[in-house]
Amino acid sequence: MMNFLSFVTNGISLGSIYAIIALGYTMVYGIAKMLNFAHGDVIMVGGYISLLTATMAGFPPWLAIIAAMVGCTVLGITIERVAYRPLRNAASPLAVLITAIGVSFLLQNVALLLFGANARAYPAMVNMPNVRMGGLTITGITIITVVTCIIIMVVLTLFIKKSKSGQAMLAVSEDKGAAQLMGINVNKTIALTFAIGSGLAALAGVLLATAYPTLTPYTGAMPGIKAFVAAVFGGIGSIPGALLGGVLLGIIEILATAYISSQLADAIVFGVLIVVLVVKPTGLLGKKIQEKV
Amino acid sequence: MAMLEIKDLEVYYGMIHAIKGISFVVNEGEVIALIGANGAGKTTILHTITGLLTPKQGEVLFEDTDITKVPAHKIVSMGMAHIPEGRRVFSHLSVYENLKLGAFTRKDHREFQDTLIKTYQRFPRLEERRNQLAGTLSGGEQQMLAMGRALMSHPKIIVMDEPSMGLSPLLVSEVFKIIQEVSAGGTTILLVEQNAKKALTVSDRAYVLETGKIVLSGGAEELLHDAAIKKAYLGEV
């Protein structure tokens, strides 16, 4: 029983990281209507920025984390501006999808060139003592990850519901043309979405590398794909969906690893996705409002 | 005084020559109707005026400023609102949030509140349903919302694209009554309609479009009694 609870806790922790990454996928999909497959690699870049600023420049952890977030925000805006925006009105939506995959490889290979293929040890960015509840030990990083995830969800939801930029995002996500007629700058709104998603990806990178303390140029790829699955699982375009999808995916993955097979864990994760999509094609919280004409 | 002036407009959709050299003027305080059949280019003209499309040639002057290349999102704060065809309300947002987006470019909260109260007075139904998702409103209510949303930007001129489309005759009359009220309040209106008869009854002047060209223009009253118009657009023999 204790084992089970500890697996679930680990699952929630890993799932919270997926959820934070999934937010980037889901927001960009909701607003720019594209799948940014380079999103996972932004996580890796965030990992390296925090690692290098902490070890080589001697930044304290909080400053290294901020440096990673700033760096990734700039990177996200640049990718959108240079690679995606020129293709926004391309005849086929595949153009931007292929470009995103290209950007993903570009980031991986530039990282390979700069940092080499060897895994680097990642220092503990956040130190918090473990907490014991009865027989269950919850690690400090688990607590920090889950709390961070909850704070992000709450702040982001409030931002979208209450702020003018958030309302602009909702308007753009539903109808770009009508949004423009309201005076909303669609390009700026999409850039903001990329900025937020990439900043969060940096944070996820730090949390991920702290929980699994190595870093390679491919660190972001698999979590990126899984977070994408989480976003689809929860209902792509939905923020609570990203949270639910991420956490469920994390729990399923850890339980499958523990009780079934660590080799099969990923296959099970993707299998669950297929089942969910067959039963509910919009994902768990995806909605389809019946519109009157 | 000319509030809006269109000069020698030429617009292409890819290879298709949609607008073939159109010029017209909307004076301050007027209600101008653009009438014509489907595919005549009415919507294209409106999209070009509000910056959703860029013309190949020609100019759009708004209060003597050249706005031909001004992007759509900058037009609203200059004082021009566009009610698009098919209403295009934000169906996942509430009525109130839609109205708030209509005032997106306005900074002053007091002015916003004043306009909101006025809009609710003009459309009591919108106030009743202010927390309801716009997608759940009836077609007529959505049209009211689209009009209310445009008024929230406190425009000098409103361009309206087929406001009567898909509405019951009763609602059509209500929409045109509101157009007259808005006009009486001092707002200039450029109206695109397939319902030529109704459009001509509320407008001062009108331009008749056929496949990208203006084929006829004049006072609304006189066009309403023009034999050719009657035959082609009013369904009378």
Boltz contact constraints between the chains, C-beta under 6 A:
constraints:
  - contact:
      token1: [A, 171]
      token2: [B, 90]
      max_distance: 6.0
  - contact:
      token1: [A, 171]
      token2: [B, 101]
      max_distance: 6.0
  - contact:
      token1: [A, 174]
      token2: [B, 90]
      max_distance: 6.0
  - contact:
      token1: [A, 174]
      token2: [B, 92]
      max_distance: 6.0
  - contact:
      token1: [A, 175]
      token2: [B, 88]
      max_distance: 6.0
  - contact:
      token1: [A, 178]
      token2: [B, 88]
      max_distance: 6.0
  - contact:
      token1: [A, 180]
      token2: [B, 72]
      max_distance: 6.0
  - contact:
      token1: [A, 180]
      token2: [B, 73]
      max_distance: 6.0
  - contact:
      token1: [A, 181]
      token2: [B, 82]
      max_distance: 6.0
  - contact:
      token1: [A, 182]
      token2: [B, 101]
      max_distance: 6.0
  - contact:
      token1: [A, 182]
      token2: [B, 104]
      max_distance: 6.0
  - contact:
      token1: [A, 183]
      token2: [B, 73]
      max_distance: 6.0
  - contact:
      token1: [A, 183]
      token2: [B, 76]
      max_distance: 6.0
  - contact:
      token1: [A, 183]
      token2: [B, 77]
      max_distance: 6.0
  - contact:
      token1: [A, 183]
      token2: [B, 104]
      max_distance: 6.0
  - contact:
      token1: [A, 183]
      token2: [B, 105]
      max_distance: 6.0
  - contact:
      token1: [A, 184]
      token2: [B, 73]
      max_distance: 6.0
  - contact:
      token1: [A, 184]
      token2: [B, 104]
      max_distance: 6.0
  - contact:
      token1: [A, 185]
      token2: [B, 73]
      max_distance: 6.0
  - contact:
      token1: [A, 289]
      token2: [B, 135]
      max_distance: 6.0
  - contact:
      token1: [A, 291]
      token2: [B, 91]
      max_distance: 6.0
  - contact:
      token1: [A, 291]
      token2: [B, 135]
      max_distance: 6.0
